[in-house]
């Protein structure tokens, strides 16, 4: 719901999520490889799960970035009425 008091210069956090996902992807891959070489199967599996989660998040973020900006009402559009509880 739009409250009408959003800042005009609000920015999307997608680029930050992109870089954090990429950072997590790199570290998880390195951790999985290092733990696999050190015969620590549990930690290697944990890092592999983090790698998969970071990869999925990266795909979602890239999809949202490629969709581009969505319609946002301008300052001349009044805020939506709040839901009325019955």
C-alpha positions as CSV (number, residue, x, y, z in Angstrom):
1,X,0.0,0.0,0.0
2,X,1.3,3.5,-0.8
3,X,1.2,5.8,2.1
4,X,2.1,9.0,0.2
5,X,5.2,9.9,2.1
6,X,7.8,8.0,0.2
7,X,10.9,10.0,-0.5
8,X,11.2,11.2,-4.1
9,X,14.8,10.0,-4.3
10,X,14.2,6.5,-2.9
11,X,16.6,3.9,-4.4
12,X,16.2,0.2,-5.0
13,X,18.4,-2.1,-2.9
14,X,18.8,-4.5,-5.9
15,X,22.3,-3.5,-6.8
16,X,23.4,-4.0,-3.2
17,X,21.7,-7.4,-3.1
18,X,23.5,-8.2,-6.4
19,X,26.9,-7.5,-5.0
20,X,26.2,-9.2,-1.7
21,X,25.0,-12.3,-3.5
22,X,28.0,-12.3,-5.8
23,X,30.3,-12.0,-2.7
24,X,28.5,-14.8,-1.0
25,X,28.7,-17.0,-4.1
26,X,32.5,-16.5,-4.3
27,X,33.1,-17.2,-0.6
28,X,30.8,-20.2,-0.5
29,X,32.5,-21.7,-3.5
30,X,35.9,-21.2,-2.0
31,X,34.8,-22.5,1.3
32,X,33.2,-25.6,-0.2
33,X,36.3,-26.3,-2.1
34,X,38.6,-25.7,0.8
35,X,36.6,-27.8,3.2
36,X,36.3,-30.6,0.7
37,X,40.1,-30.7,0.3
38,X,40.4,-30.7,4.1
39,X,38.0,-33.7,4.4
40,X,35.4,-31.7,6.3
41,X,32.3,-33.0,4.6
42,X,29.8,-31.3,6.9
43,X,31.3,-27.9,6.4
44,X,31.7,-28.5,2.7
45,X,28.0,-29.4,2.4
46,X,27.0,-26.3,4.4
47,X,29.1,-24.1,2.1
48,X,27.5,-25.8,-0.9
49,X,24.0,-25.0,0.4
50,X,25.0,-21.4,1.0
51,X,26.4,-21.4,-2.6
52,X,23.0,-22.6,-4.0
53,X,21.1,-20.0,-1.9
54,X,23.3,-17.2,-3.1
55,X,23.0,-18.4,-6.7
56,X,19.2,-18.5,-6.5
57,X,19.2,-15.0,-5.0
58,X,21.5,-13.8,-7.7
59,X,19.2,-15.1,-10.4
60,X,16.1,-13.4,-8.7
61,X,18.0,-10.1,-8.4
62,X,19.1,-10.2,-12.0
63,X,15.6,-10.9,-13.1
64,X,14.2,-8.0,-11.2
65,X,16.9,-5.7,-12.5
66,X,16.2,-6.7,-16.1
67,X,12.5,-6.0,-15.6
68,X,13.3,-2.4,-15.1
69,X,11.4,0.2,-13.1
70,X,7.8,-0.4,-12.5
71,X,5.1,2.2,-12.5
72,X,5.1,4.4,-9.5
73,X,2.5,7.2,-9.0
74,X,3.9,10.7,-9.0
75,X,3.6,13.3,-6.3
76,X,0.3,14.6,-7.8
77,X,-1.4,11.2,-7.1
78,X,-3.0,11.2,-3.6
79,X,-2.2,8.3,-1.3
80,X,-4.4,5.3,-1.2
81,X,-7.1,5.1,1.4
82,X,-6.1,2.9,4.3
83,X,-8.0,-0.3,4.7
84,X,-11.1,0.1,6.9
85,X,-11.6,-2.5,9.6
86,X,-15.2,-3.6,10.0
